[in-house]
Amino acid sequence: MKRIILTFALLFTITTVFTSCRDEKTTKEKVEDTFEEAGDEIEDAAEDTKDAVKDASEEVKDAAKEAKENVEDKLDGDE
């Protein structure tokens, strides 16, 4: 009987220790984390947009160069 009571007391103590040591975030910390994650997502989206604009710019330059060469070829062929 004594052993059973001591076992339950030990289990209760261990359960209490692990339950009370949880790291619970406050509402303020949760909000800060949310804003930080949103900021990271915005930065990622901005970088992706920048890359897309750069790629599109290169494509436009290449197309303009090709069009110029085609016009020059046509003009040279007419002479």
Summary of the structure (lengths in Angstrom):
residues: 79
radius of gyration: 34.1
end to end distance: 114.0
largest distance: 114.0
contacts: 141
relative contact order: 0.04
helix: 90%
strand: 0%
